[in-house]
Every structure is written in C-alpha cells, then in structure tokens.
Amino acid sequence: MIERASRLLLLSNSRNVGGGYLDNAEAWIRAALPGVTRAVFVPYAGVTVAWDEYAGTVASRFAHFGVSVTSIHTSKHPVREIEGAPAVIVGGGNTFHLLKHLYETGTLWAIRAKVLAGVPYVGWSAGSNVACPTIRTTNDMPIVEPARLDAMRLVPFQINPHYTDAVLPNHGGETRAQRIAEFIAANPAMTVVGLREGSAVDVNDGAATLLGPHAARIFRSGRDPFDVNPGPMNEAWEA
C-alpha cells in the first residue's frame, strides 16, 4: 500500500537552458514552503561535485526564498537531523548513489516518515525519483549498488525526469519511450509519468497537479502513451 504525502514538489530538472539554478521553479518552491524558514538538504546524489560545494550552492539559492539550509552530510546524526527538519530538500545527480546513501544512513525511512507526517518535500531529478515507489525509471547509470531499488513510495506512480521525445539522427538505440515501454511490460501494474524539463508534479493535500508549460507523457499498460496537460493529474494519481 502506498501512503500519500500531503506536500511534495517534484521537479524534472534544476536548470532550464539559458536560465539560472532553480530559476524556473522559484515561484513553485516559494508556494511549496509557506512559512518555512529552515530546511535540511540531502546532497547524496552528488558524485562529481563535492557535497560541501553542492550544499553551498543550494543554501545560497534557498536563502533567496528566506530558507536557511543545513546539509545532512555535515551531521553526526543524520536521522536525528531529519527527525527535526521543518522541510526536506533532495537534490539531483545520480539516483543510485543517492539511494545507496539514503539506505546506508537510515535516512530513507526517516524522510518518508516526516513527509507522511506533513513536512514539505522538494526534490529535483534524482530527488524526484526517490519519492516514487522505486528508482527503476531513472535515466542514470547504476554506478553503485544500493541495498535495493525500492524508494520512498510517497506517490503511487513512477517519474521519468528529463523526459524527451527526441530521436537522435543516425542512432540505433532505444528512445526514452521505448525504454519506458519495456518497464511497463515488465511491471504492468505501474504508471510512469514522463516529466519534461521545465515541469514539476506538485502534491498539495493529497491532490497532484502538473506545473509548467509542457504536457506530461503518461505510460500505462494496455493503452498507448498519452499526454496530460498542465493542471490536475487525476489519471496518474488514481493509478
């Protein structure tokens, strides 16, 4: 059974082409964190960027929202840090790396419990993947091996961040849609939301809304993929 969180903002990406860091999501982040002045950041998805640097970038950006950010990697007791968090922020990077450290530190279940209790959660890319039932619709390479692929189960569907319909010329590999179709064939009970860049899923009091200028592509067993325009995501949410 998937218990549903009450306040989530799940972004496809952190930066649009030509834009600054989280510029595209500023209004959404402000709306997702009403009255929040402090948050805990999870930098575990960072691989080629040092966690201190990653945390500094996020802290600087969220300061513009009036939110002071503490990074969990600096705490001797990360679970306790999460248990006292007024809000949780999970950044993008490599999803396997993120999930591995969430399991190893015990923070996966601590975050899940806090968010189900009503604490706001903001994630992008890998941070959106781990809010799903599993991370099996990430685009990332499995550069490390987590204890398992199950994630937080905060929403009843899978997200594929950075979803694109692009077909590379002179390239014989599978398209994104073909790879997701393979997932659906192997997991017919699951729904996948192809979340295009510049888009986000906003969950507020048990209802999901697609934000941004782009439609999301929905993949479900037994029917052709279809688009859902920005607005209520009842079909995906009721999966």
N, C-alpha and C positions, 0 to 999 in steps of 0.2 A: 504493500500500500504506500502511496506517495502522499505525504502530508504537504500541504501547500503553504508556502511562506506568504506573509502579508505585505512585504515591501522589498521589492527587488528592482534593480536597474541593470539589465544585461546588455552590454554594448557589443556590437560586432567588432569594433576597432577603436583605437585611441587617437588616431590622427587621420584626417582626410587629406587627399592630395592637395598640396598648396596651403594647408592650414596648420595651425599650431597644435600643441599637445592638448587633447581633450577639448579643443575649441568647439568642435561640432556638438559636444554633449553638455556644454556649460549650463544651459537652462534646464536640461533634464536632471543633471546632478543636483542643482540647487533645489529642484522640486522634490527629489528623492530623499533629501536630507533636511527636512524642515526642522529648524530649531537645534540641529546637531552642531556642536562646536568642537567635538573631538572624535577621532576615528582611529582604528587600528588597521594598518596596511600589511598585506601579505605579499612579499616580493619573490616568493619561491619559484615563480615561473621564469625569472631572470636567469640566463645562462651565460651569455657573452657580456652582460652588463653586471657589474658588481652590485650586490644588494644595497650597500651604502649609497651608491650613486643613484640607483633606481628609487630608493626611498626618498632621497633628497629631491629628485625631480617631482615625484608625486606630492611630497609635502609642500613644495613651492607652489605647485599648481592649486592644490586644495586650500592653501592659505588665502587665495583669491575668493574662495567661497566662504571664508570665515571659519574654516575647519582646520584644527590643529591635528597633524597626523603623526602617530608613533608607529614605527615599523616593528613587526613581531620578531624579526630576526635579532633584534638587539636585546630581547628579554631573556632572562634565565628561566622564566616560567611562562612559555608561550600559551599554554592552555589557560592559565590564570589571566593572562593579558586579554585573551579573547573573552573570557567569562565576565570581565569588567568593561568590555567595549560598548560604547553607545552606538557605534556603527562599524561595519566591516567593509574594507575595500580590498579587492583581489585583482592584481594586475595581470596583464598578458605576458606572453613569452612562450615557453614550451610547456604544453599541458601535462605531459608525462613527468617532467621534472617537478612541476607544481604539485601534482597528486602524490608523487613519491614522498615529498617533504611534508605534505599535509598528513599522510599516514604515519610517517616516522615521528613526527612531533605530537601526534594525537590531536591536532587542531581541526582535522576534518569534522569530527563529530561535535567538537566544541562549537565550531562555527555554525554547523547545522542546527544545534540546539538553540543557540542565541537568535538565529534568524527566524526559526519557527516560533520563538517567543515574542517576535515583533521587532527585533533590531534591524534597521535597514542594511541592505547589502548592495554594494556597487561593484560590478565586475566588468572586465572587457576581455574579449578574445578568450584566452585560456581561463580567465576568471569567470567567463560566462559558461564555458564548457563544464567546469566542475560544479556548477549549480544544477546540472542535468542529472538524470539517473545514472549515466555512465559517461566516460570521455571518448567513447568509441566513434564519435563523429567529429573529432578534432581533425585538423589538417596537418598536425605536427608529426615529425618522426619520433619513434619510441627510443630516444637517446638514452633513457634509463628505464628501469623496470619497476613500476610501483607494486605494492603488495597485491593490488587488484585494480580492475578498471572501473569498479563501481564508484560513483561520486556522491554528491550530497542529496540528490533526489528532492530538490526544492521546487521543481516544476515537473509536470508529467510528460514532457516531450524533450527530445534532443535538439540541440542547436548546432548548426554548422556555421561558424563565424566566417566572415570574409567570403560569403558565398558569391560565386560568379558563374555566369552563363558562357563565359569566354571559351572559345575553341582556338587553340594555338595553331597557326598555319604550319603545315609540314611536320606535325607532331602526331604520332600514332597512339599516344597514351590515352587513358580514360579521361573523360570530362568529369567535373565535380558531380554533375547529375548522375552519371553512370556509377560512380563510386558510392553515392548515397543509395542508389537503387540496389546495389549489392547488399548494403546494410539492411535495407527494408526487406529484401528477400530472405535474409538470414534471421531477421528479427521482426516478423510480420505484425507483432502487437504494438510496435513503436511508431511514433510520428516524429519526423525530422523537420525542423524549421530552418530553411536556408536563409540566413540573415545577411543581407547585402551590406556592404560598407556604408557607413553613414546612418545606419539603422540601429534600433535597440528594441528590446522587449521590456516594457515597464509593467511591473506587477504591483497593484495597489489594492489592498483589502480583498485579495482573492480573485481579482479580475486582471487579465492580461491585455495590454494594448501595444500595438506595433507603432513605434515612433520613427519619424524620419521621412524623407521624400520618396523612398523606394518600397515597392511591394516585397513581401517575403515569399519564397517558394516553399510550398508545403508538399512533403513526400509522405505517402501513406499507402499501405498495402491494399491492393485491389482496385486502385484507381490511378489515373495519370496524374503526374505532378501538377499542382495548380497554384496560382498566386493569390495572396491575401493582401489587400491594400492597407495602408496605414489606418489604424483605428482598432476597434475591438477584435481580439483574436479568438473568438469563441470556438471555432472549429478545432484549432490546435489545442486550446486549453482544456477542452472537454474530451480529449483523446483518452 
